[in-house]
């Protein structure tokens, strides 16, 4: 069976590849090389494979070249888009910063105004109390004067009765002198009475004017309260949303900040409108306490924002080259920023440097431990500018961008980890874009 199959195969090969001989002749001898059909077939198949492989490789190279050109064009378009988006974000950030500065200036102006109004209100209240005291004294004097007049009138009536009843002539001269004195005393008393009544009327008019001024002061004070309440709402609400977008419970974060805050001071006390012990209305007390509470919350937010990575690690122009997520079945645990070699890299929050050295695929790596269990990582640096154990502040330069470790080009690999687990850094950066 095998012999027949071999014979048929050989005959088929003979048909397409007949046996050939190559003669090699020299001066004294002639030799030949015998090329069997099988040898020719193997050589033909090998040649076809080589030509096919060459054709396919050339086609692949051409396709890669064409694709690389398209990819470069696409990369350029994406780079332009990123730069435009970055410029827009920068403009928006500058606008937000200007609005924040303007709001802070309005808030400071409102505080100065309420302080001035409070001083004026205290002065008005003191003047009103002085007028009320003066009115009381005038009324007391008036009562005493009227009583004295009545006594003098009674005495004058008694003297007139004595005169009409025929009192001795010897006492008439003395009685006439007494009557003249009494008449003069009555005249002076009447003049004093009229003056006291006029003064009392003027005092009452002035007291009414002071009450109107006090009411106006209270209206102005109420407007200032409303301005402060609006300023607190405008300042605190965006911060609430910023922490919520970052997945951080604002109340829990503020509780931790308040617990670890090293400042000293007593409990919050309401704004006072008097230094003479006057009672403050419950409504004013509640409003004042609420404003002070919002101011305390705003201050705690300011401290918390410095301790959480609500900032970009780069201040110079850059472009995003790779985001957070899975690539080819593996998690890319951070965000990549591309910029020129040596671009400054900054800490995104206050913290303590826990690592500042080479680390395998990260290359030159800096790790910073922040509050609330948050850690940030800055990889592939060309130069490290901090040391392990060093305390850094938000915006402090910690290194330069480079291409160390497993890196295909100059860029920064930036990570944020919460409780040891990586999270998308853009959550924090985008959450802060609406505030800072």
C-alpha positions, 0 to 999 in steps of 0.5 A: 500500500505504501509502495503504491502511494509512494509511486503515485506521489513520485509520478505526480511530482515527476509530472510537475518537477521532472528530474534534472541534472546540473553538469559541472565541467572542468579541464580534466573531469565532468561531474553532475548534480542530480535534482530529484523531484522531491528536492525540487518540490521542497525548494519550490514550497520553501520559496513560496513560503519565503515570498509569502512571508515577505509579502505579508510582512511588507503589508503589515509594515505598510498598514502600521505606517499608515495607522501610525500616521493616523494615530499621530494625527488623532493624538495631535487632535486630542492634544489640542482638545486637551489643551483647549479644555485645560485653558477653559478649566484654567479660565474657569478656575481663575473666575471662581477664584476671583468670585471667591475673593470678591465674596470674601471681601463682601463678607469682610465689609459686612463684618465691618459694617455690623461692627460699626452698626453695633457700636452706633446702636450701643451709643443710641441706647446709652443716649436713650437711657440718659434721656429717660433718666432725665425725663424721670428727674424732670417729672420728679422736680415738676411734682415737687414744684407743684406740691410746693406751689399748692402749699404756698397757695394754701398759706396765701389763702390763710393770710388773706383770710386773716386780713379780711378778718380784721387782724391788728394793724401792727401785723399788717405791715409784716403781712404785706411783706409776707404777701409780696414775698409769696407773690414773688415766690409764686411768680418764680415758681410759675416760671420754673414750672413753665420751663420744666414743662417745656424741657419735659416736652422737648425731652419727650420729643427727643426720646421719640426721635431716639426711638425712631433712630433705634428702630432704624438702627435695628432695621439696618442691623436686620439687613446686615444679618440677612447679608451675613446669612446670604454670604454664609449660604453662598460660601458653605453650600459649594463646600458641602457639594465638593466633599459630597462629590468626592465621596466624603461625608461632610459632617464626619470630616468636619467632626474629625477636623474639630476633634484634632484642631489645636486652636483654643477658645471658649464656646460660641457666644451670640452677638451682643447689642448692649453693654448695660445688661439689656436682654437680647431677643430670642430671634436675634440670639438664634440668628447670631448663633446660626451665623457664628456656627456657619462661620465656624463651619466655613473655617473648619472646611478651610482646614479640611480642604487643605488636608484633602487632595482637592488640587492638581499636582501640576500648575504648568500646562499639561495634557492627560495621557491616560485615565484611571481604570482597567487596561488590557485586563489590568487596573491603571490605578492613577491618572497620567499627566504629560508635560516637558521634562523637569516640570515642577510637581506639587503636593495636592494637600498637607501631609507627611512624606512616607516614601521618597526613593526608588520603587521598582516600576514607579521609578522615583516615587514620593508617597504622602500620607494625608488626613482622613486615611488618604494617601497620594503617590507621585511616580516616574520623577526625574528628581525628588525634592523632599525627604521621608518624614518631612511635613509638606503643605498643599502647593509645596514643590516635591519633585520634577517630572521625569521618565524613570521606572516602567515608563514610555515617556516623560509624564507624572503618574498620580494616584490617590488611595483611601484606606489603601484602595486606589480611587480615581484622582479626577473625582477630587480634582473635578469636585474642587473645580466648582469651588476653587 
